Amino acid sequence: MSAVGAKSTASPIERYKAAFDARWQGNDELTALRRAALDQFLSTGFPTQRDEAWKYTNLRRLETRSFTPADASALDAHQPDWLTTAGTRIVLVNGHWLPALSSQTAQPPGVTVLTLKQWFQREPAAVAAYLKEHDQLTGNALEQLNLAFFEDGVVVNLADNAVLDAPIYIVHQSTTGAAGCMSHPRVMVRAGRNSRATIIEHYLGANEAEYFTNAVTRFEIAAGGAITHYRGQREAPRAFHIGHIQTKLAKDARYSIHDIQLGASLGRTGITAVLEGSGADAALFGLLTPMGTQHLDAHTRIDHIAPHTTSEEDYRGIAGGKGRGVFNGKIIVRPDAQKIDSRQSSRNLLLSPTAEIDTKPELEIYANDVKCSHGATTGQLDATALFYLRSRGLSESDARALLIRAFAESILSTIGLEPVRAALEKQIDERFKLANETKA
Amino acid sequence: MLTIKNLHALAGEKQVLKGLDLEVGAGEVHAIMGPNGSGKSTLAQVLAGREGYSVTDGSVTYKGKDLLALPPEERAREGVFLAFQYPVEIPGVNNVYLLKAGLNAIRKHRGESEMDAFEFLTLVREKMNLMQMDESFLNRGVNEGFSGGEKKRNEILQMAVLEPALALLDETDSGLDIDALRVVANGVNSLRRQDRAIVMVTHYQRLLDYIEPDKVHVLSDGKIIKSGDKSLALELEKRGYDWVKQEAAA
């Protein structure tokens, strides 16, 4: 760990190559796969703003930093930010599994929860085959970077008809020891026919460190399966966070994600849902809250390949200070995909004159018998509502916080899991009361 | 309780109040009547502290304090309540939450302890009963999807819970059918007390059949041009406003 997250004169490409050579040697199949991924990353480099998908998000600041693979690092015993949920908790610290803090409870029949390393120890060929099949073809340079450098992750297998009542809680924690480091965790969920589970991913960093999290999460949901995915991003204030979520849905499968972005200096989630079987349904709910100088980006792509598929998308942005938010929602309806029902809504609230939110719905519709609606609005807090609340005795800062909370409520109310919703409500309230006090 | 002297105020850029004087004592009910554009609503907004209205001259003294120096929430905590002509819909903020937050802010200001959940709900249920409101209103968004009549009832419910010393009712009768008007008027009448003043701003005499005022004032072109008892309202109903204006000009 010689280079700390400072600017470096070596080109980013050279630095990542050197970091790779220092970390991964050997000629096994997995290392070969990693090397191929690295080569692909090296050949394209970081995306630039000339790339349409990165038009509003400049990665130059990330690119100029030097990050090296992170070690596992000790954690404080007390982690007040973790949710208390029943069921399995898996803690990854700086991308490494920490068994001492994890609690892998006994799973019901048909459910397997492993770390990626555990799976690799059991079935190395299967891991390589899986990664080869699912990752080598993505054109996304940062996903390739994850494949090149991932240390560990979580693998969830749900057999046909397996139903998991308690959520699986995955904590991605970055420590002070993560300064100047990068981690590339992966979560892979394979859900069998008519199986059902809830996955919580929680990205946290309670420190002043500058670090880089580049996470991949994949779901494959077989016919009739249903996955609920809560993804809370509360990285440390100087962190970079890039998340890649890809879900494939077979016939009558359902997937919903609640993409809540609160932390990081620069954060982005890229979500792709591919509706491959008729009757499949994807629901994407998101909340972006860039404050200060934060830049938070949600980039979604819903691909209606099969006919009779449905999708719903509701994103809200709340930007204050010099915060900048980006929502880019692409919906594709393939030529033979008739009888599609798709709704998209992006609503944004600007709390200061220097805040900015760019919202860009993109509809590519090649079928003719479809129902697709989309709407985008950006506005400020309603002055009349603010006065109404103050005229009932509420302070200006309480009135503002209440209206902000009310704006966020339509996303928070989609969160069915009580401990997750309660924690988020508290965080939203704290966040915006604080912002109002500093404003005055 | 309330003394307004030579009040001049702008609504936006426009001079609307042009030297208004008014004296309201504790326990009194005043009606301020006047044609459209005379400045009735501006007066209500200025007293409640709405942004976008600026006082250019004159003074407003409430319980010995300079009311105009206080921000809206301080006025509310000191006991001033405005029932809005157009109550605002605020989806995502519960009615019951607003009532509780408002009441507790006012109690805290008075040095009283916050009400516990049980006490509070008992109080609210009693007042809802008075306003003939269903309990389902509590957990709905503030005025969200309410009919015109429901919104006005909700204003008076808030007044009943917050127990102001000075209530300003801005066109509370507008948009109400006769049954809703009765309910609202009953609510207001039940809140008449020796230590509470009520100022109603209205275009029509109709409201005054249900809430009997002690004094009636005619507001025209930003000034009060005539004051009297409730018989003045009946006369206005019969003869319109022009004769008062002519009398004032003479």
Interface residues (C-beta under 8 A of the other chain):
Chain A: D382 A383 T384 A385 F387 Y388 L389 R390 S391 R392 G393 L394 S395 E396 D398 A399 L402 L403 R405 A406 F407 E409 S410
Chain B: A48 G49 R50 E51 P71 P72 E73 R75 A76 R77 F81 L82 F84 P87 V88 I90 P91 G92 V93 Y97 L98 A101 G102 L103 A105 I106 H109 G141 V142 Q158 L162
